[in-house]
Structures are given as C-alpha cells and as structure tokens.
C-alpha cells in the first residue's frame, strides 16, 4: 500500500521488507539493504543514506515524483522515487505512531 490507510509500507517479501519508494508520509524506516551499483551506493552513503540509517518520509511528490525525506542526523533532501525503489527498508515507526 503506497499512500492508503492500513499498512504504512508495501511489504513485497516474506521477511517484511519493502522499498523506501513505497513508504508512506510520516513513516520512519531503517535502511537494511541497497541494491545499486557500488559507485551509486557510495554516493548515497556520502549524503547519509546507508544501511542502518533511519529516515522519515516527509512528502511524496505527485505523479511519481521524488520523495522528501529526513535522515536521523537531521539532513533533509529529495530522492528520486526510482532510486528510492532500490533501498530496502523495514518500518521503525508507522505514520500514526
């Protein structure tokens, strides 16, 4: 479920993981896997997105646009939804927590 009621993340694997791209507004998630080329993963780590990092989805742009997120260290930026789809996450706190 992307932005609907109920679950705060679209679980696509049996172990309860989803992608950052499917997390709803207000949900805090922990990055548990990055499925990208090592150079792209290194760039993401340089801006604070790496395994173990907790992020919160603040806004979702319309029509498949970028996600506005905040890292646990306080950094805020937009990430392309296509890129966010390659970040495996687990829910830390739901949108209604």
Protein Blocks (a to p, Z undefined) as FASTA:
>chain_A
ZZlghifbdcfbfnopacfklpcehiacddfbdcddfklmmmmmmnopaghiacddfbdc
eehiacddddfkopacdddfklmmmpccddfbdfkZZ
